[in-house]
Amino acid sequence: MNKQLLGKGLMVAVLASMSLGAHAAAAGGNGCGWGNMLFEGQSGMAPHFLATTTNGTSGNATFGMTSGTNGCDTSVKLGYGGRSMLAMNGMLETIAEDMAQGQGEALDAYATLLGIEAQDRAHFAQVTQQHFGEIFSSQGATGDQVLAATLEVMSRDDRLARYAKQPA
């Protein structure tokens, strides 16, 4: 039993450091931080993991962004090359179920991700339930499609329109 707890604890620590490192490596532009300098030109899981861990644990990418060193450039636009947050976290199916019912934890979490204040979440649930067929227009709808459709529905609702405005 203790080995299982130790293993789970180690996994949590590794994932946390990867998450921390990923933030440090992504901000400040491509190649930002000592980790990227040390493993420059390499590809694969191990070099990426070691580079992001180096950046995240030493804080050098943060220093590089504030000082303009370590290959960091805060004038570049941040980007995300992965899949939709909803699809990545496996939330899409659960959100669809909750939205069809007009309530649920996943739908509430989705509303929170969209920045909808607590006092407007019940209204959000009601509106998205009414427009479920429009938001989930096909069985294979992607997270990006669901998000775009949700924002479109919200933009037409007087109470939710202010949340649908996305920064340029």
LUMROVEX-959939 format. One record per residue: x, y, z of N, C-alpha, C, O in turn; residue in three letters; residue number from 1. Coordinates in steps of 0.001 Angstrom, whole numbers. Last residue first. Layout:
residues N
+---------+---------+---------+---------+---------+---------+---------+---------+---------+---------+---------+---------+-----+-----+
|      nx |      ny |      nz |     cax |     cay |     caz |      cx |      cy |      cz |      ox |      oy |      oz |   r |   k |
+---------+---------+---------+---------+---------+---------+---------+---------+---------+---------+---------+---------+-----+-----+
|       X |       Y |       Z |       X |       Y |       Z |       X |       Y |       Z |       X |       Y |       Z | ALA | NUM |
...
+---------+---------+---------+---------+---------+---------+---------+---------+---------+---------+---------+---------+-----+-----+
This chain:
residues 168
+---------+---------+---------+---------+---------+---------+---------+---------+---------+---------+---------+---------+-----+-----+
|      nx |      ny |      nz |     cax |     cay |     caz |      cx |      cy |      cz |      ox |      oy |      oz |   r |   k |
+---------+---------+---------+---------+---------+---------+---------+---------+---------+---------+---------+---------+-----+-----+
|   -9015 |   40099 |  -28817 |   -8384 |   39888 |  -30132 |   -6942 |   39456 |  -29995 |   -6266 |   39237 |  -31000 | ALA | 168 |
|  -11087 |   38461 |  -26395 |  -10057 |   39441 |  -26744 |   -9391 |   39086 |  -28069 |   -9226 |   37911 |  -28397 | PRO | 167 |
|  -14537 |   37854 |  -26974 |  -13202 |   37286 |  -26796 |  -12160 |   38331 |  -27194 |  -12319 |   39011 |  -28207 | GLN | 166 |
|  -17627 |   38048 |  -25640 |  -16612 |   38856 |  -26297 |  -15237 |   38303 |  -25958 |  -14828 |   38288 |  -24797 | LYS | 165 |
|  -19353 |   36683 |  -24079 |  -18998 |   36084 |  -25364 |  -17935 |   36871 |  -26109 |  -17400 |   36396 |  -27111 | ALA | 164 |
|  -20153 |   38088 |  -21904 |  -19163 |   37031 |  -21692 |  -18649 |   36448 |  -23015 |  -17610 |   35788 |  -23039 | TYR | 163 |
|  -22112 |   39747 |  -22887 |  -20867 |   40364 |  -22393 |  -19772 |   39335 |  -22150 |  -18588 |   39671 |  -22186 | ARG | 162 |
|  -24233 |   38011 |  -23452 |  -23435 |   38588 |  -24544 |  -22107 |   39169 |  -24062 |  -21097 |   39084 |  -24761 | ALA | 161 |
|  -25950 |   37151 |  -21493 |  -24684 |   36432 |  -21657 |  -23749 |   37061 |  -22684 |  -22584 |   36674 |  -22770 | LEU | 160 |
|  -28226 |   38778 |  -21609 |  -27532 |   38614 |  -20326 |  -26140 |   37989 |  -20479 |  -25248 |   38270 |  -19679 | ARG | 159 |
|  -29065 |   38627 |  -24313 |  -28783 |   39909 |  -23671 |  -27947 |   39769 |  -22401 |  -27049 |   40576 |  -22159 | ASP | 158 |
|  -27690 |   36435 |  -26623 |  -28470 |   36526 |  -25398 |  -28079 |   37807 |  -24654 |  -26898 |   38041 |  -24396 | ASP | 157 |
|  -25930 |   36200 |  -28667 |  -27303 |   36590 |  -29018 |  -28207 |   36734 |  -27794 |  -29369 |   37117 |  -27926 | ARG | 156 |
|  -23637 |   35236 |  -27551 |  -23600 |   36595 |  -28099 |  -24990 |   37108 |  -28460 |  -25203 |   38318 |  -28548 | SER | 155 |
|  -24261 |   32581 |  -26937 |  -24165 |   33562 |  -25858 |  -24234 |   34990 |  -26390 |  -24826 |   35860 |  -25751 | MET | 154 |
|  -24066 |   31471 |  -29502 |  -25355 |   31451 |  -28785 |  -25349 |   32511 |  -27686 |  -26320 |   33250 |  -27525 | VAL | 153 |
|  -21303 |   31906 |  -29910 |  -22297 |   32462 |  -30835 |  -23666 |   32545 |  -30160 |  -24343 |   33570 |  -30241 | GLU | 152 |
|  -20175 |   30387 |  -27872 |  -19973 |   31840 |  -27881 |  -20972 |   32536 |  -28793 |  -21437 |   33633 |  -28484 | LEU | 151 |
|  -20983 |   27850 |  -28770 |  -21421 |   28354 |  -27468 |  -21298 |   29864 |  -27429 |  -22224 |   30550 |  -26997 | THR | 150 |
|  -19607 |   27676 |  -31193 |  -21075 |   27671 |  -31201 |  -21630 |   28204 |  -29885 |  -22627 |   28926 |  -29876 | ALA | 149 |
|  -16954 |   27667 |  -30237 |  -17405 |   28709 |  -31170 |  -18932 |   28807 |  -31182 |  -19483 |   29908 |  -31181 | ALA | 148 |
|  -17024 |   25310 |  -28640 |  -16734 |   26615 |  -28053 |  -17238 |   27743 |  -28945 |  -17879 |   28676 |  -28461 | LEU | 147 |
|  -17554 |   23396 |  -30599 |  -18494 |   23579 |  -29482 |  -18276 |   24946 |  -28841 |  -19235 |   25654 |  -28536 | VAL | 146 |
|  -15254 |   23639 |  -32173 |  -16575 |   23895 |  -32753 |  -17611 |   24166 |  -31669 |  -18446 |   25061 |  -31808 | GLN | 145 |
|  -13263 |   22912 |  -30335 |  -13232 |   24243 |  -30940 |  -14591 |   24612 |  -31537 |  -15032 |   25756 |  -31424 | ASP | 144 |
|  -13999 |   20257 |  -29808 |  -14027 |   21251 |  -28742 |  -14040 |   22664 |  -29283 |  -14745 |   23526 |  -28758 | GLY | 143 |
|  -16035 |   19003 |  -32536 |  -14782 |   19179 |  -31813 |  -14956 |   20208 |  -30698 |  -15948 |   20935 |  -30660 | THR | 142 |
|  -18666 |   16707 |  -33090 |  -18247 |   18100 |  -32930 |  -16973 |   18172 |  -32100 |  -16844 |   17488 |  -31085 | ALA | 141 |
|  -19855 |   14313 |  -33867 |  -18401 |   14395 |  -33818 |  -17875 |   15815 |  -33661 |  -16746 |   16099 |  -34060 | GLY | 140 |
|  -22548 |   14810 |  -33990 |  -22069 |   13893 |  -32969 |  -20552 |   13980 |  -32808 |  -20031 |   13744 |  -31718 | GLN | 139 |
|  -23245 |   18310 |  -34417 |  -22999 |   16967 |  -34940 |  -22426 |   16108 |  -33827 |  -21886 |   16618 |  -32845 | SER | 138 |
|  -23821 |   20511 |  -32881 |  -24515 |   20358 |  -34158 |  -24279 |   19004 |  -34814 |  -25049 |   18599 |  -35685 | SER | 137 |
|  -24029 |   21565 |  -30117 |  -23511 |   20246 |  -30500 |  -24216 |   19845 |  -31791 |  -25081 |   18969 |  -31803 | PHE | 136 |
|  -25365 |   24018 |  -30496 |  -24012 |   23973 |  -29928 |  -23321 |   22655 |  -30276 |  -22159 |   22645 |  -30684 | ILE | 135 |
|  -27839 |   23294 |  -31529 |  -27006 |   24243 |  -32274 |  -25546 |   24177 |  -31799 |  -24617 |   24268 |  -32602 | GLU | 134 |
|  -28869 |   21633 |  -29601 |  -28716 |   21136 |  -30972 |  -27860 |   22030 |  -31840 |  -27226 |   21563 |  -32786 | GLY | 133 |
|  -29002 |   23427 |  -27358 |  -28110 |   22261 |  -27368 |  -27836 |   21770 |  -28788 |  -26683 |   21518 |  -29139 | PHE | 132 |
|  -30407 |   25634 |  -26652 |  -29692 |   25677 |  -27933 |  -28720 |   24504 |  -28079 |  -27744 |   24580 |  -28825 | HIS | 131 |
|  -31409 |   25078 |  -24132 |  -32350 |   25422 |  -25196 |  -31707 |   25369 |  -26579 |  -32385 |   25092 |  -27568 | GLN | 130 |
|  -28980 |   24770 |  -22785 |  -29871 |   23612 |  -22933 |  -30858 |   23871 |  -24078 |  -31112 |   22985 |  -24894 | GLN | 129 |
|  -28022 |   27369 |  -22839 |  -27294 |   26341 |  -23592 |  -28122 |   25073 |  -23750 |  -27981 |   24369 |  -24750 | THR | 128 |
|  -29956 |   28588 |  -21188 |  -29787 |   29013 |  -22578 |  -29072 |   27935 |  -23390 |  -29482 |   27627 |  -24509 | VAL | 127 |
|  -29557 |   27234 |  -18719 |  -30862 |   27240 |  -19374 |  -30734 |   27571 |  -20871 |  -31337 |   26905 |  -21712 | GLN | 126 |
|  -26884 |   27826 |  -18145 |  -27315 |   26431 |  -18277 |  -28641 |   26338 |  -19031 |  -28819 |   25464 |  -19880 | ALA | 125 |
|  -27055 |   30627 |  -17956 |  -26201 |   30013 |  -18976 |  -26639 |   28572 |  -19227 |  -26752 |   28143 |  -20376 | PHE | 124 |
|  -28659 |   30785 |  -15674 |  -29176 |   31301 |  -16952 |  -28377 |   30706 |  -18115 |  -28950 |   30325 |  -19136 | HIS | 123 |
|  -26853 |   29774 |  -13852 |  -28126 |   29069 |  -14054 |  -28756 |   29512 |  -15375 |  -29320 |   28696 |  -16104 | ALA | 122 |
|  -24796 |   31735 |  -14006 |  -24562 |   30355 |  -14447 |  -25843 |   29561 |  -14660 |  -25905 |   28743 |  -15578 | ARG | 121 |
|  -24924 |   34280 |  -12992 |  -25425 |   34075 |  -14353 |  -25317 |   32624 |  -14829 |  -25713 |   32320 |  -15954 | ASP | 120 |
|  -23753 |   34325 |  -10504 |  -25158 |   34717 |  -10586 |  -25754 |   34490 |  -11975 |  -26976 |   34507 |  -12122 | GLN | 119 |
|  -21042 |   33663 |  -11088 |  -21926 |   32715 |  -10400 |  -23402 |   33049 |  -10566 |  -24220 |   32148 |  -10751 | ALA | 118 |
|  -19999 |   34676 |  -14398 |  -20119 |   34881 |  -12958 |  -21192 |   33974 |  -12367 |  -22129 |   33569 |  -13055 | GLU | 117 |
|  -18058 |   33126 |  -16774 |  -19425 |   33493 |  -16407 |  -19531 |   33553 |  -14886 |  -19193 |   32598 |  -14186 | ILE | 116 |
|  -15706 |   32323 |  -17916 |  -15712 |   33556 |  -17144 |  -17085 |   34015 |  -16710 |  -17262 |   35169 |  -16319 | GLY | 115 |
|  -15450 |   29907 |  -19077 |  -15855 |   30997 |  -19961 |  -15942 |   32339 |  -19233 |  -16219 |   33367 |  -19850 | LEU | 114 |
|  -14972 |   28351 |  -16856 |  -13891 |   28548 |  -17831 |  -14184 |   29702 |  -18775 |  -13269 |   30395 |  -19220 | LEU | 113 |
|  -17592 |   28397 |  -15807 |  -16500 |   29037 |  -15077 |  -15327 |   29319 |  -16009 |  -14746 |   30403 |  -15962 | THR | 112 |
|  -18905 |   26856 |  -17696 |  -19310 |   28244 |  -17491 |  -18206 |   29028 |  -16778 |  -17931 |   30180 |  -17114 | ALA | 111 |
|  -17567 |   24449 |  -17196 |  -17477 |   25082 |  -18520 |  -17838 |   26561 |  -18411 |  -17152 |   27415 |  -18972 | TYR | 110 |
|  -18485 |   23916 |  -14619 |  -17051 |   24129 |  -14840 |  -16820 |   24834 |  -16177 |  -15969 |   25719 |  -16274 | ALA | 109 |
|  -21184 |   23530 |  -15197 |  -20799 |   24624 |  -14307 |  -19318 |   24946 |  -14476 |  -18933 |   26115 |  -14476 | ASP | 108 |
|  -20945 |   21237 |  -16738 |  -21507 |   22443 |  -17345 |  -21145 |   23672 |  -16513 |  -20836 |   24729 |  -17062 | LEU | 107 |
|  -19967 |   19501 |  -14791 |  -19154 |   19790 |  -15977 |  -19648 |   21058 |  -16667 |  -18841 |   21864 |  -17131 | ALA | 106 |
|  -22104 |   19428 |  -12911 |  -20790 |   19952 |  -12537 |  -19944 |   20325 |  -13752 |  -19275 |   21357 |  -13743 | GLU | 105 |
|  -25387 |   20489 |  -14082 |  -24338 |   19524 |  -13796 |  -22997 |   20186 |  -13539 |  -22776 |   21343 |  -13896 | GLY | 104 |
|  -28073 |   21123 |  -16422 |  -27393 |   21277 |  -15137 |  -26295 |   20231 |  -15004 |  -26279 |   19227 |  -15715 | GLN | 103 |
|  -29435 |   20441 |  -18704 |  -29586 |   21802 |  -18189 |  -28950 |   22032 |  -16841 |  -29245 |   23026 |  -16176 | GLY | 102 |
|  -29178 |   18126 |  -20084 |  -30014 |   18086 |  -18881 |  -30256 |   19478 |  -18293 |  -31165 |   19670 |  -17486 | GLN | 101 |
|  -27440 |   18923 |  -22056 |  -28725 |   18348 |  -22472 |  -29704 |   18309 |  -21298 |  -30913 |   18442 |  -21489 | ALA | 100 |
|  -25280 |   19614 |  -20457 |  -25985 |   20656 |  -21193 |  -27360 |   20162 |  -21635 |  -28334 |   20912 |  -21587 | MET |  99 |
|  -24419 |   17132 |  -19515 |  -24937 |   18117 |  -18568 |  -25758 |   19190 |  -19281 |  -26797 |   19623 |  -18782 | ASP |  98 |
|  -23590 |   15973 |  -21976 |  -24619 |   15324 |  -21141 |  -25262 |   16325 |  -20192 |  -26486 |   16376 |  -20068 | GLU |  97 |
|  -21624 |   17818 |  -22776 |  -22798 |   17564 |  -23624 |  -23927 |   16942 |  -22806 |  -25085 |   17341 |  -22933 | ALA |  96 |
|  -19778 |   17526 |  -20726 |  -20447 |   18820 |  -20901 |  -21710 |   18632 |  -21737 |  -22748 |   19221 |  -21437 | ILE |  95 |
|  -18979 |   14923 |  -21264 |  -19665 |   15209 |  -20000 |  -20398 |   16542 |  -20074 |  -21504 |   16677 |  -19550 | THR |  94 |
|  -17702 |   15261 |  -23741 |  -18854 |   14363 |  -23623 |  -19663 |   14657 |  -22361 |  -20894 |   14641 |  -22392 | GLU |  93 |
|  -15627 |   17117 |  -23031 |  -16633 |   17414 |  -24045 |  -17888 |   16554 |  -23909 |  -19005 |   17068 |  -23959 | LEU |  92 |
|  -13549 |   16490 |  -21345 |  -14751 |   17091 |  -20777 |  -15900 |   17194 |  -21765 |  -17049 |   17345 |  -21351 | MET |  91 |
|  -10970 |   15643 |  -21784 |  -12049 |   14670 |  -21859 |  -13372 |   15189 |  -21334 |  -14227 |   14405 |  -20922 | GLY |  90 |
|   -9015 |   17520 |  -21984 |   -9351 |   17060 |  -20644 |  -10513 |   16070 |  -20627 |  -10989 |   15699 |  -19554 | ASN |  89 |
|   -9018 |   17977 |  -24713 |   -7815 |   17487 |  -24069 |   -8128 |   16904 |  -22694 |   -7549 |   15891 |  -22302 | MET |  88 |
|  -11482 |   19102 |  -25230 |  -11200 |   17770 |  -25754 |  -10026 |   17156 |  -25017 |  -10025 |   15960 |  -24726 | ALA |  87 |
|  -11155 |   21566 |  -23879 |  -12281 |   20688 |  -23579 |  -11998 |   19257 |  -24026 |  -12248 |   18310 |  -23280 | LEU |  86 |
|   -8906 |   22707 |  -25040 |   -8880 |   22384 |  -23619 |   -9996 |   21403 |  -23264 |   -9800 |   20510 |  -22440 | MET |  85 |
|   -8025 |   21462 |  -28258 |   -8919 |   22241 |  -27414 |   -8833 |   21766 |  -25969 |   -8704 |   20570 |  -25705 | SER |  84 |
|   -4543 |   20612 |  -28719 |   -5972 |   20471 |  -28957 |   -6756 |   21349 |  -27998 |   -6205 |   21905 |  -27048 | ARG |  83 |
|   -1745 |   22884 |  -29272 |   -2395 |   21621 |  -28933 |   -3861 |   21597 |  -29274 |   -4363 |   22442 |  -30016 | GLY |  82 |
|    -357 |   25215 |  -29480 |    -356 |   24319 |  -30621 |   -1065 |   23011 |  -30383 |    -991 |   22110 |  -31219 | GLY |  81 |
|    -834 |   28451 |  -28729 |   -1094 |   27120 |  -28206 |   -1240 |   26190 |  -29390 |   -2143 |   26355 |  -30211 | TYR |  80 |
|    1066 |   31423 |  -28053 |     247 |   30547 |  -28876 |      64 |   29213 |  -28198 |     733 |   28896 |  -27215 | GLY |  79 |
|    1801 |   34855 |  -27589 |    1689 |   33509 |  -27052 |     779 |   32691 |  -27949 |    -168 |   33217 |  -28534 | LEU |  78 |
|    3789 |   36910 |  -29636 |    2457 |   36502 |  -29211 |    2500 |   35081 |  -28690 |    3151 |   34211 |  -29269 | LYS |  77 |
|    6716 |   38600 |  -28401 |    6084 |   37623 |  -29287 |    4712 |   37251 |  -28735 |    4494 |   37272 |  -27523 | VAL |  76 |
|    7768 |   40144 |  -26435 |    6988 |   40851 |  -27457 |    6317 |   39883 |  -28427 |    5445 |   40287 |  -29195 | SER |  75 |
|    9383 |   38774 |  -24724 |    7970 |   38905 |  -24342 |    7147 |   39679 |  -25359 |    5944 |   39855 |  -25167 | THR |  74 |
|   11747 |   36559 |  -25251 |   11247 |   37774 |  -25892 |    9757 |   37875 |  -25602 |    8959 |   37134 |  -26177 | ASP |  73 |
|   14700 |   34835 |  -24287 |   13290 |   35156 |  -24042 |   12917 |   36496 |  -24672 |   13694 |   37449 |  -24625 | CYS |  72 |
|   17303 |   34010 |  -24207 |   16530 |   33725 |  -25413 |   15059 |   34073 |  -25303 |   14256 |   33652 |  -26136 | GLY |  71 |
|   18425 |   34999 |  -21891 |   18108 |   33562 |  -21962 |   17247 |   33203 |  -23172 |   16539 |   32197 |  -23152 | ASN |  70 |
|   16895 |   38300 |  -21410 |   18017 |   37390 |  -21660 |   17513 |   35955 |  -21802 |   16304 |   35723 |  -21830 | THR |  69 |
|   15152 |   40192 |  -20455 |   15388 |   40141 |  -21893 |   16569 |   39256 |  -22265 |   17177 |   39440 |  -23319 | GLY |  68 |
|   14398 |   40242 |  -17831 |   15666 |   40892 |  -18161 |   15953 |   40926 |  -19661 |   16882 |   41604 |  -20100 | SER |  67 |
|   11987 |   38909 |  -17737 |   12059 |   40240 |  -17125 |   13326 |   40982 |  -17516 |   13342 |   42213 |  -17536 | THR |  66 |
|   12605 |   36533 |  -19081 |   11537 |   37394 |  -19593 |   11635 |   38798 |  -19014 |   11393 |   39776 |  -19721 | MET |  65 |
|   14630 |   35466 |  -17472 |   14915 |   35831 |  -18853 |   13866 |   36760 |  -19431 |   14193 |   37675 |  -20187 | GLY |  64 |
|   13196 |   34884 |  -15142 |   14268 |   35886 |  -15107 |   14561 |   36392 |  -16518 |   14721 |   37593 |  -16735 | PHE |  63 |
|   11602 |   32869 |  -16244 |   10980 |   34063 |  -15674 |   11996 |   35200 |  -15608 |   11694 |   36337 |  -15973 | THR |  62 |
|   13568 |   31052 |  -16884 |   12756 |   31613 |  -17969 |   12060 |   32886 |  -17488 |   11944 |   33859 |  -18233 | ALA |  61 |
|   14611 |   30294 |  -14407 |   15426 |   31105 |  -15313 |   14646 |   31703 |  -16471 |   15022 |   32754 |  -16990 | ASN |  60 |
|   13538 |   28671 |  -12508 |   12965 |   30008 |  -12630 |   13709 |   30894 |  -13619 |   13475 |   32102 |  -13673 | GLY |  59 |
|   14184 |   26045 |  -12093 |   15208 |   27051 |  -11800 |   14674 |   28479 |  -11882 |   15308 |   29402 |  -11370 | SER |  58 |
|   11931 |   24586 |  -12805 |   12458 |   24451 |  -11443 |   13489 |   25515 |  -11103 |   13652 |   25856 |   -9932 | THR |  57 |
|   11379 |   25291 |  -15496 |   10386 |   25465 |  -14442 |   10965 |   25444 |  -13043 |   10533 |   26211 |  -12183 | GLY |  56 |
|   13707 |   24685 |  -16962 |   13151 |   26040 |  -16972 |   12217 |   26273 |  -15788 |   12259 |   27327 |  -15154 | ASN |  55 |
|   13944 |   21935 |  -16364 |   15029 |   22876 |  -16056 |   14494 |   24299 |  -15984 |   14799 |   25033 |  -15044 | THR |  54 |
|   11527 |   21008 |  -17431 |   11788 |   20856 |  -16001 |   12885 |   21820 |  -15567 |   12773 |   22455 |  -14519 | THR |  53 |
|   11896 |   21562 |  -20119 |   10818 |   22255 |  -19399 |   11007 |   22148 |  -17893 |   10687 |   23082 |  -17156 | THR |  52 |
|   14140 |   19880 |  -20636 |   14197 |   21327 |  -20882 |   13124 |   22067 |  -20085 |   13410 |   23081 |  -19450 | ALA |  51 |
|   13151 |   17330 |  -19988 |   14288 |   17882 |  -19246 |   14403 |   19395 |  -19428 |   14727 |   20111 |  -18481 | LEU |  50 |
|   11068 |   17101 |  -21887 |   10783 |   17004 |  -20454 |   11906 |   17651 |  -19645 |   11646 |   18428 |  -18726 | PHE |  49 |
|   12538 |   17290 |  -24258 |   11482 |   18269 |  -23956 |   11166 |   18280 |  -22466 |   11015 |   19341 |  -21861 | HIS |  48 |
|   14254 |   15027 |  -24068 |   14803 |   16386 |  -24092 |   13764 |   17465 |  -23772 |   14075 |   18443 |  -23093 | PRO |  47 |
|   12137 |   12927 |  -23895 |   13154 |   13152 |  -22855 |   13746 |   14557 |  -22916 |   13748 |   15242 |  -21893 | ALA |  46 |
|   10541 |   13060 |  -26301 |    9978 |   13289 |  -24968 |   11046 |   13654 |  -23938 |   10864 |   14607 |  -23181 | MET |  45 |
|   11992 |   14843 |  -29116 |   11589 |   13659 |  -28361 |   11157 |   14029 |  -26960 |   11372 |   15148 |  -26493 | GLY |  44 |
|   14973 |   16564 |  -30160 |   13530 |   16338 |  -30153 |   13247 |   15065 |  -29372 |   14157 |   14316 |  -29019 | SER |  43 |
|   17415 |   19209 |  -30173 |   16991 |   17846 |  -29874 |   15468 |   17750 |  -29914 |   14769 |   18745 |  -29724 | GLN |  42 |
|   18058 |   21868 |  -30498 |   18166 |   20994 |  -31659 |   17707 |   19562 |  -31419 |   17620 |   18778 |  -32364 | GLY |  41 |
|   19051 |   22375 |  -27146 |   18778 |   22950 |  -28458 |   19012 |   21929 |  -29573 |   20022 |   21225 |  -29591 | GLU |  40 |
|   19303 |   21881 |  -24477 |   18820 |   20786 |  -25329 |   18468 |   21263 |  -26739 |   17679 |   20625 |  -27437 | PHE |  39 |
|   20216 |   24286 |  -23368 |   20936 |   23033 |  -23116 |   20567 |   21928 |  -24096 |   21418 |   21134 |  -24497 | LEU |  38 |
|   18242 |   26111 |  -24170 |   19617 |   26277 |  -24639 |   20389 |   24963 |  -24497 |   21129 |   24573 |  -25400 | MET |  37 |
|   16021 |   25145 |  -22810 |   15988 |   25163 |  -24274 |   17391 |   25340 |  -24851 |   17701 |   24784 |  -25904 | ASN |  36 |
|   16943 |   25574 |  -20213 |   16593 |   24227 |  -20661 |   16581 |   24134 |  -22171 |   17070 |   23163 |  -22746 | GLY |  35 |
|   17160 |   28348 |  -20024 |   18367 |   27529 |  -20067 |   18082 |   26128 |  -20575 |   18899 |   25553 |  -21295 | TRP |  34 |
|   14798 |   30179 |  -22138 |   15268 |   29533 |  -20928 |   16486 |   28648 |  -21138 |   16806 |   28250 |  -22258 | GLY |  33 |
|   12954 |   29845 |  -25083 |   13204 |   30677 |  -23917 |   13664 |   29834 |  -22740 |   12992 |   28869 |  -22375 | CYS |  32 |
|   12118 |   28715 |  -27432 |   13535 |   28654 |  -27093 |   13908 |   29457 |  -25879 |   15090 |   29727 |  -25665 | GLY |  31 |
|    9501 |   30971 |  -28226 |   10154 |   29682 |  -28446 |   11620 |   29753 |  -28065 |   12289 |   30747 |  -28346 | ASN |  30 |
|    8383 |   33230 |  -25584 |    8759 |   32852 |  -26939 |    9411 |   31491 |  -27020 |    9824 |   30925 |  -26008 | GLY |  29 |
|    7392 |   33777 |  -23116 |    8659 |   34388 |  -23489 |    9156 |   33992 |  -24863 |   10251 |   34387 |  -25261 | GLY |  28 |
|    5979 |   30614 |  -22266 |    5986 |   32065 |  -22154 |    7357 |   32602 |  -22554 |    8370 |   31934 |  -22345 | ALA |  27 |
|    6772 |   27933 |  -22460 |    5912 |   28524 |  -23480 |    5951 |   30039 |  -23438 |    5955 |   30683 |  -24487 | ALA |  26 |
|    8311 |   27322 |  -20235 |    8901 |   27174 |  -21563 |    8077 |   27889 |  -22626 |    8635 |   28399 |  -23597 | ALA |  25 |
|    6601 |   27772 |  -18102 |    7829 |   28544 |  -18197 |    8414 |   28472 |  -19591 |    8960 |   29459 |  -20085 | ALA |  24 |
|    4602 |   25894 |  -18623 |    4264 |   27312 |  -18579 |    5512 |   28153 |  -18770 |    5495 |   29135 |  -19512 | HIS |  23 |
|    6114 |   23574 |  -18431 |    5459 |   23900 |  -19695 |    5084 |   25369 |  -19739 |    5230 |   26020 |  -20774 | ALA |  22 |
|    6857 |   23549 |  -15758 |    7857 |   23746 |  -16795 |    7244 |   24145 |  -18109 |    7800 |   24972 |  -18830 | GLY |  21 |
|    4423 |   23029 |  -14552 |    5147 |   24247 |  -14223 |    6146 |   24567 |  -15317 |    6268 |   25713 |  -15749 | LEU |  20 |
|    3936 |   20511 |  -15697 |    2998 |   21606 |  -15889 |    3685 |   22938 |  -15637 |    3542 |   23871 |  -16427 | SER |  19 |
|    6096 |   19059 |  -14732 |    5908 |   19202 |  -16176 |    4994 |   20375 |  -16471 |    5250 |   21149 |  -17394 | MET |  18 |
|    5606 |   19206 |  -12012 |    6809 |   19863 |  -12534 |    6712 |   20031 |  -14043 |    7187 |   21028 |  -14586 | SER |  17 |
|    3215 |   17758 |  -11935 |    3236 |   19150 |  -11490 |    4457 |   19870 |  -12040 |    4359 |   21014 |  -12484 | ALA |  16 |
|    4075 |   15250 |  -12812 |    3098 |   16004 |  -13603 |    3082 |   17473 |  -13221 |    2950 |   18340 |  -14085 | LEU |  15 |
|    5830 |   14624 |  -10692 |    6330 |   14709 |  -12071 |    5374 |   15532 |  -12926 |    5803 |   16408 |  -13677 | VAL |  14 |
|    4055 |   14612 |   -8510 |    5194 |   15532 |   -8526 |    5735 |   15718 |   -9939 |    6061 |   16835 |  -10340 | ALA |  13 |
|    2343 |   12540 |   -9274 |    1800 |   13883 |   -9090 |    2927 |   14910 |   -9157 |    2777 |   15958 |   -9785 | VAL |  12 |
|    4183 |   10409 |   -9236 |    3519 |   10774 |  -10484 |    2954 |   12188 |  -10403 |    3072 |   12956 |  -11358 | MET |  11 |
|    4828 |   10348 |   -6510 |    5867 |   10641 |   -7481 |    5258 |   11093 |   -8807 |    5744 |   12036 |   -9431 | LEU |  10 |
|    2330 |    9615 |   -5479 |    2941 |   10886 |   -5094 |    4012 |   11309 |   -6073 |    4105 |   12483 |   -6433 | GLY |   9 |
|    2060 |    7079 |   -6591 |    1105 |    8129 |   -6957 |    1668 |    9507 |   -6628 |    1506 |   10452 |   -7399 | LYS |   8 |
|    4226 |    5800 |   -5317 |    4162 |    5878 |   -6774 |    3224 |    6976 |   -7240 |    3542 |    7720 |   -8168 | GLY |   7 |
|    3438 |    6026 |   -2657 |    4688 |    6631 |   -3086 |    4682 |    6813 |   -4598 |    5086 |    7861 |   -5102 | LEU |   6 |
|    1105 |    4501 |   -2734 |    1033 |    5913 |   -2379 |    2283 |    6648 |   -2835 |    2199 |    7766 |   -3342 | LEU |   5 |
|    2233 |    2010 |   -3406 |    1250 |    2633 |   -4287 |    1143 |    4127 |   -4015 |    1095 |    4930 |   -4947 | GLN |   4 |
|    3853 |    1554 |   -1197 |    4486 |    1689 |   -2505 |    3530 |    2352 |   -3493 |    3951 |    3159 |   -4322 | LYS |   3 |
|    1935 |    1273 |     799 |    2817 |    2437 |     844 |    3522 |    2651 |    -487 |    3770 |    3791 |    -878 | ASN |   2 |
|     820 |   -1195 |       0 |       0 |       0 |       0 |     863 |    1258 |       0 |     563 |    2211 |    -719 | MET |   1 |
+---------+---------+---------+---------+---------+---------+---------+---------+---------+---------+---------+---------+-----+-----+
